[in-house]
Amino acid sequence: MNKFLQSLAVVAILGGSVAACSSTPKNESTGEYIDSATITTKVKAQLIKDPVTKASQISVETFKDTVQLSGFVDTAAAKTRAEEIARATNGVRAVKNDLVVK
């Protein structure tokens, strides 16, 4: 019986660990989180390189391959360009452009 309880405890612990790594509508799995962080980094790097966008004014967040752009830009062209950059980034499925032209 003692070995049975030990086995049951191990199964419960492992089951909890696997559940913690799974994805839900409001949470990303560990792999999805890493993918999102990578996409965010790529988008930010491209925004910094681009002469039209001012990356310091643009916040980039990624959740399940959807990039959200927020913050303020000086022109409509900068807003459009930021969205183009995000959409062209490998791994991005969708872009929510919440940038505000000031």
N, C-alpha and C positions, 0 to 999 in steps of 0.2 A: 504494500500500500504506500509506503514511503516513496518508492521510485515512481509510482503513479502520480503522486502529488507533485513531485519534482518535475516530471515530464509535463504535467498540466501547467505548472507555473512557467516553464520555459516556453510552451506554446502560447500562453497568454501574453508574455513579454514580447515575443517575436511578432505575434499578431498585432499588438499595439504599435510596434515599430513600423511595420508595413503600412498600417493605416495612417500613420503620421506622414508617410512619404507619398500618399496618394493625393490626387487632385480632386477638388470640389469646385463648385461654381464660384465661390468666394476666396478660395485658396489655391495656390499653385503647388504642385509637387516639387521636390528638390530639383529635379531635372528641368522643369518648366521655369523655376526661379532662376536657375543658372542661365538658361536660354534668354530669359527676359533681361537679365543684367547685361548679357553680351549684346543684345540688340540695342539697349539703351546706350551703351558705351559706343557702339558703331555710329548710331544716329548723332550723338553729341560730337563725336570726332568729325563727322562730315559737316555738321553745322559750324564748327569752329573753322574749318578749312574754307568754307564758302564766303565770298566777299559780300554777298547780299544780306546774309543773316548775321545777327549779333547773338552769338550763342550764349553770352552771359545773361541775356534777357529772356532766354527760352528754357523752360523746364521740360524735361523729357522723362516720362514714366512709361514702363512697358508692363503689361499684364496679359499673359496668355497670347503672345504675339500681336497684341493690339497696342499701338503706340499712342500715347496722349501727349499732345503739345500744349503747353500753357505758358502764360506770361504776356509780356508786352513787346510789340515790335513797332518800328517807326513808319513802315509803309505796308500797303497791301501786297506789294511785290515780295517783301520779306516773309509775310505770312504764307503766301502761295509757295514760295521757294522752300520754306521749311517743311511744308507738307510734301512737296515733291521729293525732297531728300529723304524724308522718313519712308515714303512709299517705295522708293528705289532700294532701300536697305534690305539685304538678304534676310529672310526669315519673318519679315513683317507681313501680316495678313490684312491688317486694317489700321487706319489712322484717324484719331479724333483730334481735330484741329480746334483747340479752344484759345488760340492766340488772339489777342486784342490789339488792334491798331490804335496807337495813341496819337 
